[in-house]
């Protein structure tokens, strides 16, 4: 096993190439911790379960498709209740905080954390931190707050949460705790955790939030505090690595169908109608890709991972004209991060960033809509009617659907099982259909992207029949960055085979 210093990963190696990327435990840096029996063994809800507790050696493989001679590979600790607890339920004071942008399912996760702690473990003291990370060290205040039909008092941006106060919050979008970007002062946050006697912190947010949680955990460990720091991954874009998907993604794809259907109706109802729909996806085009595949009404899907160009042979304009002449209408789906390199410098300030450090993107949907209008007005080849639909903020703000509600329950319950068992410094996530505990560094090491040399993108291209290219010489394994194609290869091989492309032609 690797050294368990403050910054080194906790890795276990076994026979046949087995690797366990384990998560930290309170006992790693606090000696002689007392343990307590898990009350679930006496819980009527678990009395019918054949095995109350997850076996200590249960792990989940990161990859399940292997060859017979392949090493067993990387595994993660399986989530679930443990026989030994490292917290006395009466002494637990938990805190829940939501950070970053809105996402369907936030309130469901909050509800299930509160109800799970209360009903499964008898934890009666759960606090909600208002306003994201800033809420930990906000100005002193004391006034009443009305949450979920329950009126209570809070101080320093804190709300007392009970099963009664969160009972119906899953039925509405947003987050009852409010949220913000940035505001991460690690020392102030940990000082606040100490001052308030908090010993479990559940942090719901995306990759930036999880990086912040990792830093908070390191400071908690440096101070030797018995505090479990637990992350629950939240990103509507589905761009967090390792995990199968993030909560809210299914809801986003489902809701995006309404916008695509509206664009299709608009386009189909006029001669040479074009419907343009912009969907979320700053760096990863998963929502656009899956919504396109689910819809079957989309003629072209543009995502950040797949470059495209407008003019010339094989360009977007040529494809639009061809599709309009064939069908009389067309629907284009574009992810918000697609084509940003094409937007002129005069229309965006590349140095602008939001409070989380994300580059502020130009509205590529408006831009490309205007470019299409200008092109056909100039060329006078077709008289088009274009409708642009941007449902992004509507999608973010809706309640989660049935699938995501179930997933949120699994994430929340898995997170609190791990905290009660003394695990810390981890994110609760689904890997190959199993709930696991993933160390923070694996969640924050990179961004999950659509692999345009993968079968899923090929399925989309087959469904939409849109132009693209695929260079077998530069194909890479999954999750590896795809390099741009060599123009000479494109010229000599691809075009000779009649395969068009959205990349600019060679100079």
N, C-alpha and C positions, 0 to 999 in steps of 0.2 A: 504494500500500500504506500502511496506517496505521502510525503510529510503533510501533516495537518496544520501548517502555518496559516497565518491570517489571509494569505492571498493564494495559496496553492490549492488546486482542485483535489478533491477527495476521490481517488481512483483506486479500484480494486481489480487486480488481474487474476484470472483463473485459468484452468486448463482449456485446451482447444481454442485458444484465442479469445476467451471470454473476458470482456471488460465491463465493469460496473462503474459508471460515472455517478457516484453516490452524492447525496446531499449532506450538508453539515447537521450535527446534532448538538444539542445543548451540552451534553456530557463530554463533547470534544474539548471544551474550554472551561467548564465548570465541574470540578470534581465532587464526588460523593453526593450527587443529587438524589433526593428521596423519590421513590416511585409509588404509584397508587393503582389499585385495581380499576379496570375499565368498567364503568357502570352499564355498558351496553350488554354485558352478559346477563344482566337482570332486566333488561328492557324488553317489554312484551313485543315490540316491533321486530326485534332480532331473535326472538325465541324460536322461530321457525327456520332460521338460517342454520344450515348444517355445520358451517364453520364460521363462528363469530368473527374471528380475527384473521387478518392476512398473515401468512407465514413469513417469518423473518427473512427467509432467503428468496422470496418471490420477486422476480424482476421481469421486465418487459423489454424485448429486443427493439432497437431502433429500426432495423431493417428486417423484413420477414421473407423477402425473396433472395435466396442464396443458392449457391451451387453446393453439391455434396461435399466438396473438399474445402469450402470456404471456412474461414475462422468464424467463430460464433458472433464476434463483433460486439458493438457497444450496446449496453443495457441500461435501463433506468429502474430505480426502485419502484415497485408497485404501490399504488396508493391504497388506503383503506384503514380501518380501525386496528389498533394494536392492543395486545393484552396488557402491556404496561403503559401507564400514563405518567408523564413527568410534571403534570400540573394538578393540583387539588382544585376541583371545580369551584369551590367556594372562594378560592383566592384569585381566580382568573378575572382580569379586567381586559376585555378585548376592545380593539378599535378597528373601524372599517373606514377606508378612504377611497374615493374615486378620483382619478386624474385623467387629463387629456380630453379628447373630443367625446361626443356622445356616441352611443352604440346601443342597439336593441338588446335588452337583457340585463342591463346594469342593475335595475331595481330588483330583478329576479335573483341575481347573485346576492345582493344585500339581504333580501328576505330570507334566502335559504341559509346564509351564514348565521343570521340572528336566530332563526327557528331551529337550525341544527345544533348550535351551541346550547340553546335553552332546553330543547326537548330530548336530545341525545345525551348531553353531558351535564345538564343541570347548571349551566353557566347563566347567571342572572345579570351580570354587569357587562353590557355591550354599549360602546360609544360610537357614534357616527361623527367623523371629522368633516366639517363643512368646508367646501371651497378648495379641495385638492390639498397638495402638500402645504400650501400657505396656511391652511386651517390649523396646522399644528402649532404655529407661533403667531396666530392672528392677535389683534388687539383685544384687551380684556373687555368682555361684555356680559350682560346678564339680562335676557329677556325671553319671553315665551315664544315657542315655535309650534306650529300646527303641522304634524306629519302623519299622514295616513289616518286621519280622524282622531288622532291622539295628541293632546296638548301637554307639553312638558317644558322644563326649563333647561337651558344650557348656558355654559360659560365658555369664553375663549373659543368660539366657533364649534362647540361640541353639543351633540344631541344624544339624549338617552334613547336607545333603541330596545324595543321589546316585541315579542310576537304580535301583541295587539296593535302596536303602532305601525308594523310593516305588513300587516295581514293582506292588504289589497294593492300594495304598491306595484306588484308585477303586472298589473293590468294597464299601466300607463308607461309611456316612454320617458326618456331622460333619466336623471338620477335625483333622488330625494335629498342627497347630500350636497348637491351642486358640485361643480368641478372647475378646474382651471389648468392652464399650462404653465410650466416653469415653477418658480417659487421654491426652489430646492436649496435650502440652507441646512446641510446635514446636521451640524452641531446643534442648531436651534431645534430641529425636529427631534433628535435623540434627547436633548434636554427636556423637551416637552413630554416625551414618552416617560422619562424618569420622574418628572415632577407630578405627573398625573397617576403614577402607579400602574401604567399600562404594561401588560406582559405578553400580549399577543396582538400583532398588527397585521391586518389583511389589506393588501394594497392591490387595487383593481386598476389596471392601465396597460398601455401599449409598451413598445420596446423602450422608449425613453423613460417611462415610469418604472419599468422593471430594472433599468440601469440605476435609477435613483434608489430603488428598493435594495439593490445589491450594495450600494454605498452605505445606506442606512444599516444594513446587516453587518457590514464590516466594522462600522463604528460601535454598534451594540456589542459585537464580539470583542473589540479592543477594550471596551470598558468592563467587560466581564459580566454583562447584565443577563439575567434570566428572562430574555424576551425573544419570542419566536417571531421572525419576520417572514411573511408568506405572501407570494405574489399570485394573482389570478390574471392570466393574459387576456387583454382586451384590445382588439383592433378590428374594425369593420372590414378593413382591406384584406384580412387573412394573411398578413405578411410577416407573422412571427414564425421563426424556424422551429424545427423539431416536431411540434404538435401537428396533429391531423388537420385541425381547423380551429378557428377562434369563434367564440360565441357571438351571435349576432350576424354571422356571415350568411347562414341559411335564410334568415329573415330578409337581409338586404337583397339577396338574389331573387327571392320571391316577390318582394315589393318592386324591384326593378322591372319585373315583367309588366306591371301596370303601365309604367312609362313607355316601355318598348311597344306595348300594344296600342297605346294612344298615338305614338309616332307612326305606327303602321297604318292605323285607321286614317290619320291625317294624310299620309302619303298616298294611300290607295284611293282616296276620295277625289283626287284631282289629277289632271294630266301632268306627267313628269314631276310627280310629287316626291320630295325628299324629306325624310324625318331623321333628325340628328338628336341622339340622346347622350348626354354626358353622365357617366357614373363615377363613383369613387374609385380611387386607386392612384395614389401619389407616385409610388414606385413599383407597384405590383398590380397586374391586371386581372386578378382572380375574379372579382365581381363581374367585370365586363365579359370575361371569357365564359363563366358559368351561366350568366344571364343570357348570353347569346346562344349557347348550346340549348338551354331550356326553352328559349323562345321559338326558335325555328323561323322567325320572321325577319331576322337580321341578315343583311347582305354584305356587311363589312364591319369587322371588329378591330379597333385600333387600341393597342396597349403599350405601356412604356417599354416593355422588353423587346418589342418587334418594331424596328425602325421603318418608316415609310416616307415617301416623298410625293409631291403633288403633280408636277408637270412632267411631260415627256412620256415616251413609251413605257408602259407598265406602271405609270403613276396613278394616283388616286382619281384625278380628273378623267383619265381615259377609262378607268373601271366604272366610274359613275355613269358616263355617257353610254357605255356598252350595256350596263344593267338597265338603264332607263329605256333604251331602245328595245331591249328584250322583254321587260316586264311592265314598263310604264310607270314604275315607282321604285323607291329604294329606301332602306332604313340603315343608318350608320350608327353604331355604338362606339363611343370613344371614352377611354379612361382619362381621368383628370390630369394624369402625368404624362400622357402620350404626346409626342410631337413637340415637347417644350423647346427642343433645340431649333425648331423651325420658326417659332414665334420671334418676331423681330425684337432687337434690343430696345427699340423705342417704345415697345408695349409692355416691358417688364423691367423691374430692377432686380438684377440677379443677386444683389447683396442683401435684399430684404429677407428677414426671417421672423417667424413667430416666436412666442415666449419659450417654446420647447426646442428652438434651434432649427426647425424645419424651414426650408426655403419656401417663400411665398410664391405660389405658381400663378401664372397667367391663366385666365379662363380660356382654355384651348377649345372648348365647345363653341363659344361665341366667335372665336378667331377663325376656326375652320369653317363655320357656317358662313361667315362673311366672305372668306376666300372663295368658297364654292359659288356663292352668288355673283361675286365680281367676275369670276372666270367665265361663267356661262353668259353673263351680260356682255362681256367683252367679245367672246367668241361668236355669240349669236347663233350657235348651233342648235340649242334647245332652249325653249322658254320654260324655266323650272319654277316650282313653288316649294320653298323650304320652310319647315317648321323646326324650331329648336326647343328641346325640353331638357331642363336641368332639375331632376328630382332629388339631388344629393342630400339636402338638409331635411327634406321630408322623410327620406329613408332612414336617416340617422335617428330621427325623433320618435319613431313608432315603437309600440311594445313588441317584444319578441314573439315569434310564432311557437307552435307546439314543440317542434323539434328543438329549437334553441332553449325553450323553457326547461325541457328535460336535461339538456346538456348543462345549463347553468346550475341545475340542482346537483348534478354529478361533480362539477368543478368545485362548488362551494363545500359540499360535504367532504370531498376528498381533501380539500385544503385544511379544513378544521380537524379532521382525523389526524393528519400529519402534525399539526401544531400541538395537539393534546398529547401526542406520542413523543414530543420533544424535538422533532425535526424543525429545522429553520434554514433560512437562506435558499429557498427553493420556490419554484413556480409549479402550480398544479396544472397538469395538461394531459390531453388525450394523445396517446401514441399507439398506433396500430389497433385502435379500438379499445385500449385499456387505459384506465386512469393511472397516472404516474406522478412522481416527484422529480422535477428536472432542476439541476443546479442553475442559478441565475446566469452564470457565464455562458451557458449553452443557448439561452434564450436571447441574450444580447449580443452575441458574437457576429451576427450578420442578419440580413433581411431575406425573407423567403420570397422568391420570384417565380413567375411562370417560366418554365423552361421551354423555349420555342423549338427545341429539338426533341421534345417529349411527345408521347402519343396523344395526350390530351389536346395539345395545340394542333396536332395533325387532324384530330377529330373535328375540331372547330373549322379548320380550313376546308375539310371535306364537306362539312355541313353548309357553310356559307358560299363555297366556291369562289372565295376571294383570292386575288393574286398574292403570292408570297414566294419565298425561295427556301430551299433547304440544301445546304452544302454538306454532303457526307464527309468530306475531308476535314471539316472543322467541327463535327459533331462531338459533343462532350458527354460525360456521365451526368446523371441527374444532380442538380444543385450546383453545378459548376458554371461559371460565367461563360456565356456564349460570345465568342469573338466575332467581329464583323467579317463578312465574306470578302474574299479577295476579288476585286473588280475584274481582274484578268480571267480568273476562273469563271466568273459570271458571264463574261463576254464570250469566252471560248466554248464553254460547256452548257451552261444553263440555257442561254438564249438559243443555242443551236438545237436544243431539245424542245423549244417552244414553251418554256416555263417563264412566266412573267414575274416581276418583282416590284416591291415598293421601295427598293433602295435606289438612290440616284444613279443614273447611268455613268459609266466611267468617262472621265474628262477626255 
